[in-house]
Amino acid sequence: MGYHQTTHRVVPDGRLTLNPRRAVTSAESWWQTAVVYQVYIRSFADGSGDGVGDIAGLRDRLPYLAQLGVDAIWINPWYPSPLADGGYDVADYRDIEPLYGTLAEADLVIAEAHEAGIRVLLDIVPNHSSDHHQWFVAALAGDPKARQRYHFRPGRGPDGEQPPNDWQSVFGGPAWTRLPDGQWYLHLFAPGQPDFNWENPEVRAEFEDVLAFWFDKGVDGFRIDVAHGLVKADGLPDGGPGHDAAPTLVQHNESHPAWDQDGVHEIYRGWRKVANRYAPERIFIAEAWVPNNERLARYLRPDELQTAFQFDFLRAPWRAEILRTVVDDAVTEAASVGAPPTWVLSNHDVTRTVTRYARSQPDHLIETDWERTRWAEEPADYETGLRRARAAALLQLALPGTAYVYQGEELGLEEVEDLPNDVREDPIWEQSGHTDVGRDGCRVPLPWSGDAAPYGFSTGATTWLPQPSNWGSRTAAAQDLDPDSTLNLYRRALSVRAATWVDAGELEWIETAPEVAAFRRGDAQCWVNTGTAPVNLPVGAEVMLASVAGISTTLPSDATAWLSAPGS
Ligand code: GLC
């Protein structure tokens, strides 16, 4: 594989050239050590004043991202969409949702990000389209050729009144919806998200063309939504007793005919060939909730995808022994296929890290719906949650491989758990029969400045989800002025990471107390204390950065320190 070791910028004619302002720090390719910032565009920044984030807002805030020091951004779906699932219901893969802007603005933001040394990853949603996509509209109108692009089936039972199989939607309720003509169509998510039939060559050709459409615009890669779902087991068999429910987004612990079928890999071999036509290299990151890292590694074979999220870190409680196991497993499995481990503490689908760490920590990996519904009843200690989230960030950013930072993590935002029910937009709320509040609480528009909503997010008064009244101290502007703020911790961490960890080599654990996860990579060490008692740091080591102020010889509870310890 030919590695391009430099960053690029766009010259006016749209060609990519090398960006001389960014140093080449390693013998590896940029994406193997990148810090990628996730832009949930609806909630990042609003440039048009309608209370919804957009491309104009993102363009305005590129300097903020450059100052933060990220290598790339991943923009959640920005395509035309009726927003039945926050844009993961795409009506047209080659255009921009009017709420967010225009294709011309998309070109501009790609060019300006490149100019700032920031690569751009988009989100591609290949498992399903919107029910407003022209192919599905044609299918609904009865066009048999169009129906073959989706999964249409007669029902079971004498009058076909039972769904064709026992699959349940990830969001709750049956995974099938019946049409007035008696046929059923499959949707593993919301009814407005019909699943494509990937056995149909037209679907395959269409997506390869969509990839090329955006690659031609200079996009550096794609996050692949539900990458493990595209191919279903032949004949769409029942999951069987006890396996009928499609697992939640993070609970794919067992095999199921809807998920992770071997046939999916052929699709990604085709996608890789499309990417390989381009220079500088174009990359993929898979969102694949599979039972274990061994299954995940299959997506990362040399002729498939370059990276895949390792979600166990996002599910791990704040306990050193579990964190060590999760890190070991991720590093080992990624190494087995020559891929970088890919760390993620949170994203737009799960409870924000501060809140996840603000409650009791179980001794097993967490399932998000369990967390949302039952944990929300437990009082939250946000001070502890933030302290742990800052410590976790320094752990994440010291590890080998790539790190994804979800917007607002750098501000230490907590989950907004008290949204009024009537503003909830996540389809999980309705489809679960109001038993799961869903994911809106991690999608609240970012606070940028000021003491009251909309906190500089928008010039309009009303944001699409209301912001809490106590976010004045969380704004980027307020944190900019506070040297100990979470924002400034992230800025320093990204800069020290670039100078220290990116080239530091393999991880080696240091023997220490069970509640401590400590490792060295070359001359640098990372010490994480998840216990209640302080621990002694190695004598003679110099503290490069710590998640709490005033660290010298001991590391207090719920804190991380980065040490320089040459020769030890
Ligand atoms: C992915 C997305 C999630 C979306 C789902 C269906 O898991 O991250 O937000 O609801 O796919 O597209």
Boltz pocket constraint, residues with backbone or C-beta under 6 A from the ligand:
constraints:
  - pocket:
      binder: B
      contacts: [[A, 85], [A, 88], [A, 89], [A, 125], [A, 189], [A, 225], [A, 226], [A, 249], [A, 287], [A, 348], [A, 349]]
      max_distance: 6.0
